[in-house]
Amino acid sequence: MDTALSFSSLPPPRIPALAERAAQTRTEGRPDVDESRVDPAKRAQIRKSANEFENMFVTQMMTHMFDGIPVDETFGGGQGEEMFRSMLTAEYGKQVTKRGGLGIADQVYRELLRAQEGSHGQG
């Protein structure tokens, strides 16, 4: 009896539309966003906002991660260490974003640019 599985008769997996668009964007370099239609100062402001959003997201994610770790009595623990831990996770969030992040800032940037292009000339 042959126990080997054959997958040749199965159709190829279907990638959802959002994943296809993200893959296309990574390979083609934002084909659906025309940055030239947005003022350079506005683009810089949008980039800053997108990076701040990712920074806050990563910080919140790390805060929840550290919530499960007990306070180390080596450094005294208590209120002071709790304050230090929040500052430490905020700095971790900044560093992760600064070094490329999770890609959230790029997606937020493109969506904000797309929204800005949509409102271009209207108002």
C-alpha positions as CSV (number, residue, x, y, z in Angstrom):
1,M,0.0,0.0,0.0
2,D,1.4,3.4,-1.1
3,T,1.2,5.9,1.8
4,A,2.8,8.8,-0.1
5,L,0.6,11.9,-0.5
6,S,0.2,13.4,-4.0
7,F,-0.6,17.1,-4.2
8,S,-0.4,17.3,-7.9
9,S,-4.2,17.1,-8.3
10,L,-4.9,20.0,-5.8
11,P,-5.2,23.6,-7.2
12,P,-2.6,26.1,-6.2
13,P,-3.3,28.0,-3.0
14,R,-5.2,31.3,-3.5
15,I,-3.6,34.4,-2.0
16,P,-6.1,37.0,-0.6
17,A,-6.4,40.3,-2.5
18,L,-4.7,42.4,0.3
19,A,-1.7,40.0,0.4
20,E,-1.4,40.2,-3.4
21,R,-1.5,44.0,-3.3
22,A,1.1,44.1,-0.5
23,A,3.4,41.8,-2.5
24,Q,2.9,43.8,-5.6
25,T,3.7,47.0,-3.7
26,R,6.9,45.5,-2.3
27,T,8.1,44.3,-5.7
28,E,7.0,47.3,-7.8
29,G,7.6,50.1,-5.3
30,R,4.2,51.7,-4.6
31,P,2.6,51.6,-8.1
32,D,-0.8,52.8,-6.8
33,V,0.5,55.9,-5.0
34,D,1.6,59.0,-6.8
35,E,3.8,60.9,-4.3
36,S,4.5,63.8,-6.7
37,R,0.9,65.0,-6.3
38,V,1.4,65.7,-2.6
39,D,3.4,68.6,-1.3
40,P,6.9,67.6,0.0
41,A,6.2,69.2,3.4
42,K,2.9,67.3,3.7
43,R,4.7,64.0,2.7
44,A,7.3,64.6,5.5
45,Q,4.4,65.2,8.0
46,I,2.6,62.1,6.8
47,R,5.9,60.0,7.1
48,K,6.4,61.4,10.7
49,S,2.8,60.5,11.6
50,A,3.1,57.0,10.2
51,N,6.3,56.4,12.1
52,E,4.8,57.7,15.3
53,F,1.8,55.4,14.8
54,E,4.1,52.3,14.3
55,N,6.2,53.4,17.4
56,M,3.0,53.5,19.5
57,F,1.8,50.2,18.2
58,V,5.2,48.5,18.9
59,T,5.4,50.1,22.3
60,Q,1.9,48.9,23.3
61,M,2.7,45.4,22.0
62,M,5.9,45.3,24.1
63,T,4.1,46.7,27.1
64,H,1.7,43.7,27.0
65,M,4.6,41.4,26.5
66,F,6.4,42.7,29.6
67,D,3.3,42.6,31.7
68,G,3.7,38.8,32.0
69,I,7.3,39.1,33.3
70,P,7.6,39.5,37.1
71,V,9.5,42.4,38.5
72,D,13.2,41.6,39.2
73,E,14.0,42.3,42.9
74,T,17.7,42.7,41.9
75,F,17.1,46.4,41.2
76,G,14.6,47.0,44.0
77,G,11.3,46.5,42.2
78,G,8.4,48.6,43.3
79,Q,7.0,51.8,41.8
80,G,10.3,53.0,40.5
81,E,10.9,49.9,38.5
82,E,7.4,50.0,37.1
83,M,8.1,53.6,35.9
84,F,11.4,52.5,34.4
85,R,9.9,49.6,32.6
86,S,7.4,51.8,30.8
87,M,10.2,54.1,29.7
88,L,12.2,51.1,28.6
89,T,9.4,49.7,26.5
90,A,8.8,53.1,25.0
91,E,12.5,53.2,24.0
92,Y,12.4,49.7,22.6
93,G,9.4,50.8,20.5
94,K,11.4,53.8,19.1
95,Q,14.4,51.6,18.3
96,V,12.4,49.0,16.5
97,T,10.7,51.6,14.4
98,K,14.0,53.4,13.8
99,R,15.6,50.2,12.5
100,G,12.9,49.4,10.0
101,G,10.0,48.4,12.2
102,L,7.4,45.9,11.3
103,G,6.3,47.5,8.0
104,I,3.2,49.1,9.6
105,A,4.6,52.7,9.0
106,D,5.0,52.1,5.3
107,Q,1.4,50.8,4.9
108,V,0.0,53.7,7.0
109,Y,2.1,56.1,4.9
110,R,0.7,54.8,1.7
111,E,-2.8,54.8,2.9
112,L,-2.5,58.4,4.2
113,L,-0.9,59.5,0.9
114,R,-3.8,57.8,-1.0
115,A,-6.3,59.7,1.2
116,Q,-4.4,62.9,0.6
117,E,-4.4,62.3,-3.2
118,G,-8.2,61.7,-3.0
119,S,-8.7,65.0,-1.3
120,H,-6.3,66.8,-3.7
121,G,-8.1,69.7,-5.3
122,Q,-11.2,69.3,-3.2
123,G,-12.1,71.4,-0.3
